[in-house]
Amino acid sequence: MRKIPAIFTDIDGVLVRGKWKIPRSDDALKYIRQPLSTILPDAFPDAKPDEKLPIVGLTNGGGCLEEDKAMSI
């Protein structure tokens, strides 16, 4: 079985604070959404050209529905 890294991160306080995007969080997401062969070529030389790092965003909800939170980030 081949292992690849994954990122599990909280949303509130990491990507957004309340209704406001944390500065440069969009740049960080764009970077880690690049193919593994681009961001970690030596660690994953056999990565497929379009294989990306899995990311899971976690939140306690912040008083809104999951769909609404997803659309806001």
C-alpha positions as CSV (number, residue, x, y, z in Angstrom):
1,M,0.0,0.0,0.0
2,R,1.3,3.4,-1.0
3,K,1.2,6.2,1.6
4,I,0.7,9.8,0.8
5,P,0.4,12.7,3.2
6,A,-2.9,14.5,4.0
7,I,-3.7,17.7,5.7
8,F,-6.5,18.0,8.4
9,T,-6.9,21.6,9.5
10,D,-9.4,23.6,11.5
11,I,-11.0,26.3,9.4
12,D,-11.9,29.0,12.0
13,G,-8.8,30.8,13.0
14,V,-6.6,29.1,10.3
15,L,-8.3,30.0,7.0
16,V,-11.0,32.5,8.2
17,R,-11.7,34.5,11.4
18,G,-15.4,35.0,11.6
19,K,-16.5,36.3,8.2
20,W,-13.0,37.5,7.3
21,K,-10.4,35.6,5.3
22,I,-7.1,35.3,7.1
23,P,-4.4,37.2,5.0
24,R,-2.7,34.9,2.5
25,S,-4.7,31.8,3.5
26,D,-5.8,31.6,-0.2
27,D,-2.2,31.6,-1.3
28,A,-1.4,28.7,1.1
29,L,-4.4,26.7,-0.2
30,K,-3.4,27.4,-3.8
31,Y,0.1,26.2,-3.1
32,I,-0.9,22.9,-1.3
33,R,-3.5,22.2,-4.0
34,Q,-0.8,21.8,-6.6
35,P,0.1,18.3,-7.8
36,L,2.3,16.3,-5.4
37,S,4.9,16.0,-8.2
38,T,5.2,19.8,-8.1
39,I,5.4,20.5,-4.3
40,L,7.1,17.3,-3.1
41,P,8.8,15.8,-6.2
42,D,11.6,14.0,-4.2
43,A,9.2,12.5,-1.6
44,F,6.8,11.2,-4.2
45,P,8.6,10.5,-7.5
46,D,5.9,8.0,-8.5
47,A,3.0,10.4,-8.0
48,K,0.6,10.7,-10.9
49,P,0.8,14.0,-12.8
50,D,-2.5,15.2,-11.4
51,E,-2.4,13.6,-7.9
52,K,-3.0,16.1,-5.2
53,L,-2.6,16.3,-1.5
54,P,-5.9,15.5,0.3
55,I,-7.2,18.3,2.5
56,V,-9.9,18.0,5.1
57,G,-11.2,21.2,6.6
58,L,-12.8,20.9,10.1
59,T,-14.9,23.3,12.0
60,N,-17.4,23.3,14.9
61,G,-19.8,25.0,12.6
62,G,-19.6,28.5,13.8
63,G,-23.4,28.7,13.8
64,C,-23.9,28.0,10.2
65,L,-24.6,25.0,7.9
66,E,-21.7,23.0,6.5
67,E,-22.7,23.9,2.9
68,D,-22.8,27.6,3.8
69,K,-19.3,27.4,5.5
70,A,-17.9,25.6,2.4
71,M,-19.2,28.3,0.1
72,S,-17.8,31.0,2.2
73,I,-14.1,29.8,2.0
